[in-house]
Amino acid sequence: MLVPTIGIEVHVELKSKAKVYSTAKNEFSYEPNTNVTLIDLGYPGTLPKLNREVVNMALKAALALNCEISKDMHFDRKNYFYPDLPKGYQITQSMTPIGHDGYLEIEVNGKKKQIGIERIHIEEDTCKSIHGETGTLLNFNRAGVPLVEIVSKPVIETPEEAVLYLEKLRETLLYLGISDVKIEEGSMRCDANISLHEENTDTFGTKCEIKNIGSIHNVGVSLHYEENRQREILENGGQILHEETRRFDDKTGKTILMRTKETGNDYRYFPEPDLPMIHLTLEEIENTKKQLPIMPDVLRENYRKLGLNENQIKTIIAARDLCEFYEQERKLCDANVLANYLTGDILSFLNREKININELKMDVKELEEFVNRMAKKEFSSKQGKELLNELLENGGKVEEVIKKLGLAQISDTSVLEEMIIKIVNNHPDSVKDYKEGKDRAIKFLMGQVMKETKGQANPSLAMEILKAELSK
Amino acid sequence: MKKTNYLEKSFKELNELLKNKVITPTDLVEEAFARIEESDLNAFITLDKENALKEAKELENMEVDNVLFGLPIAIKDNITTKDLRTTCASHMLENFMPIYDATAVEKLKAKHMIIIGKTNMDEFAMGSTGETSYFGNILNPWNKKLVPGGSSSGSAASVSARIVTSALGSDTGGSIRQPASFCGIVGLKPTYGRVSRHGLIAFGSSLDQIGPMTKTVEDNAILLNAISGVDENDYTSKDVTDDFTTYLGKDIKDLKIAVPTYFMSEQVNETVREKVLEVIHHLMKQGCVVEEVNIPYLEYAIPLYQIIGLGEASSNLARYDGVKYGYKAPNYDSLEDMYEKTRSAGFGEEVKRRIMIGTFMLSGENANQYYHKALKVREMLTDGFRKTFEKYDLIIGPTNTNVAYPLGQKGDDALKSFYDDILTIPVNMAGLPAMSLPIGFTEEHLPIGLHIIASYFNEGKIYTLASYLEKYLNLSLDPNKKEEETC
């Protein structure tokens, strides 16, 4: 049987303040060619600098991907001609990638699997070419933007695994806080290669590479297509003769041949003489390790222990700002009730208003108070919703909003007792049902209490009194 | 105009005259341009007369605050000067106007030195005769039928002819020392990392250094003081400071000096060898220990240079592709065609030959077979120097195997142009500092240079020995006065 082997290459833009080899701002969005220094232009006589923030960010990624670290590393020149390449070479890392031989753990159908990482290295982006009718224009703002390239080992066995790997990788890099990892904006770029070979043999088939796929979902779709295309050729006695570079057309769902690979590009790599050898000390590596944020896998475990359901966990972890917020607040109020509201009413509100959690009008202290009072069941869920909505829309203090909405509670035992005795006496049938063990009865009687008090009875206190009354 | 001869004087002598208001910077600038008009050496590509005179005028009302104040200097044309054309003697950069000053130039301007112009050189510093320049060859002031050496040809010729007080050159395999020896001046290649390379248009990045070219040893030390120091724009520059003038005139009798056997072998011209031996004998008489040593791998200098130096060059010159600055072919059919036509027409033959050699050395399997092996040999060669310097303060020998030779002689042989540098290249490979010091003349009255090499950041020891020899030999090194003397 023919089985696929898949490898994934990802380029990720790092969000350091400055570019990797110059002091220009790392901001692509500015007016074209305004974030540029002489170094980015490859101006004669200039030499690269090295932004240590970039090295540190790449180190974080390498550590989070369980890589071996190249303690003594240098940069290399990758030589080729293209108009978007200002110096005629790219400064990258060929021989001493900052990290190598790591792995990322994914969960395939409930089973854990490690996907090997061959290498992660630092390099610079090129200019952005803008092809127009009168010619091609270059935007140097992108030249020198820091990238890390992360190359998986060819150990991915299905397109689904490829998607899981990329989702996990994206999540990891997002949580490291080193990149926006937005595929649609180009801060994460994926190339996938796939070949088929007979199961239980060692020799790989001839691979095809699909370049620059526009979304993680489409990595799966394009790999499926490519798997089937190659399978059809091979099963009909054909051969894949040359390595090919293909692109994915998301309108037709097909991959299209771009070019056949010649016998390996000759990039004439050699050590970059303008940047001295970098030595990463054990201390630096250990400190960076300590500074790594809590990773999603650990968070997931913690949340399961707290009793959050899988949907809540997924929702919180998918949005890093929400998760950061939750991590901070869950210790200051009831974690379960908070998770409930955060992934429910609050998230809907944020989506509707198109704002993030840190832009809420509601003070966090008030949110904590709200959550804690809901945890004590001081209000019915309907009241809670009303109260929260008001707080989200207009802010203010919980206490004041309660008064404003007339949600003040009746917590006076004597008042409640008098009312409950009357209700019990007026509903002998329900009392009988209760004593015969029908749970529904007590809910009905509570409903009567709420109706009588227009929902303002303290629910837990009322329940206590009702139970006492019924057991008399 | 009354003809003056101030530019024959040393920095300190001129400084006294300026401080005492005997002369003004304008006198010096005017004399420099008068001498240029008289000369036919073709030492300059671009002159900056208007600005130089303007600056000199401005300096007249300022206090003479340092020894370099108001002195005219020339800059090799591969070192960037803001708003002053910098061509690398190439058609490719014929109209290149840099928008920044090299760090070394910035430092000289801070001292109020006055830049007279940009000196002619071998194209992109590739050559040892000055003949590969797009702007025509340069003549040797001692004999105008001979080459001045290269690649810092114009810098050496203009200092030798007393057109300027001093000049900056650059040295990748001997490009300061070889022309200094051919023209009878003092030229120093500093330790790699001593002088910032920011603004030096790269040839072999791991070998290149900017250095001072002067009439005297003292001037050389003063000029090196001015241009050295760590620079945030060059990550390979080192934070080491020194005052080189403090080493001048120090006692030499405790110096231990090594002479590599290879430096004194048959390949060196006999007269040159004899002059070096005379110096050696004299030093021994003065109490110096001078011993012959064997430094392994010295003989691999040329292959190392061709592999590492030209490999780096092939990459450094890739940016001249017609897309950004410099020459662009006027007519082309495609991108590929534009690259081809631009680079075919923009670069001269020697540069193209070297780019091709370098590209070959880095291509595919050759990278392992040549480049990576060369890096290992380079390390072993460096190690040989390191071991020698554990026992000795200095290494000496001839700067070159020969003295200046006739123009056009090397034109046909692509390999011959490298052989001028077989004694100087090892120093660049190891990143060491070295000087060429004039120690005498041949029968044809052509200058001979002594090569003095020190360990890392020990330029001071070079200056100690050089200042001693300069004083002891007391040579007359002004080619303009050659006739008077021989008469």
Interface residues (C-beta under 8 A of the other chain):
Chain A: L38 L41 G42 Y43 P44 G45 T46 L47 P48 K49 L50 R77 N79 F81 P83 P86 K87 G88 Y89 L138 G264 D266 R268 Y269 F270 P271 P273 D274 L275 P276
Chain B: I79 T80 T86 L93 F96 P98 I99 Y100 A102 R197 H198 G199 L200 I201 A202 S205 S206 E232 N233 D234 Y235 T236 G311 E312 S314 S315 L317 A318 R319 D321 V323 K324 Y325 L335 Y339 T359 L362 S363 G364 A367 Y371 L375
